[in-house]
Amino acid sequence: MRVARIDENICDKSPFCPAAMSCRFKAFKVTFGGSFRINISIDEEKCTGCGVCTRYCPHGAIELIDREKAS
């Protein structure tokens, strides 16, 4: 089974992330900090590895990896 992983070096951490909005399983967690600091993470328990988010990420910052390698 696969799970999505975000490459922090590529992700622009947009509060309007189209990949996060595309997830029908609500696996993305977008948290807001002070001074426009945004953190985007993926809840591996909710992620089904469907790959929809990889198609919506405009920067190609999301990839699917084997769940065993994610841990």
C-alpha positions in Angstrom: 0.0 0.0 0.0 1.2 3.5 -0.8 0.9 6.9 1.0 1.5 10.5 -0.1 4.6 12.3 1.0 5.3 16.1 0.6 8.8 17.3 -0.3 9.2 20.3 2.0 11.9 21.7 -0.3 9.5 22.0 -3.3 6.2 22.8 -1.5 5.3 26.5 -1.5 3.1 26.0 1.5 0.2 27.9 0.0 -2.9 28.3 2.3 -4.9 27.7 -0.9 -3.1 24.4 -1.7 -5.1 22.7 -4.5 -3.7 19.3 -3.6 -5.0 19.6 0.0 -8.4 20.7 -1.3 -8.5 17.8 -3.7 -8.3 15.1 -1.0 -11.7 13.7 -0.5 -10.4 11.7 2.5 -9.3 14.9 4.3 -5.8 13.5 4.8 -4.1 17.0 4.5 -3.7 19.1 7.6 -3.0 22.8 6.9 -2.0 24.8 10.0 -1.5 28.5 10.2 1.1 30.2 12.4 2.1 33.8 12.8 3.6 36.0 10.1 2.1 34.0 7.2 3.8 30.7 8.3 1.9 27.8 6.9 2.6 24.1 7.5 1.0 21.4 5.3 1.2 17.7 6.4 -0.5 14.5 5.5 -2.2 12.2 8.0 -0.9 8.8 6.9 -3.8 7.1 8.7 -6.3 8.9 6.5 -4.3 8.7 3.3 -5.4 5.9 1.0 -2.6 6.4 -1.6 -5.1 7.2 -4.4 -2.8 9.7 -6.0 -5.3 12.5 -6.7 -3.3 15.0 -4.8 -0.2 14.3 -6.9 -2.1 15.5 -10.0 -3.3 18.7 -8.3 0.0 19.8 -6.8 1.2 22.6 -9.2 4.8 22.2 -8.1 5.1 18.4 -8.1 6.0 18.3 -4.4 3.9 15.2 -3.6 4.9 11.7 -4.4 3.5 8.3 -3.5 5.8 6.0 -1.5 5.4 2.5 0.0 3.8 2.8 3.5 6.6 0.7 5.0 9.2 3.2 3.8 7.1 6.2 5.2 7.5 4.9 8.8 
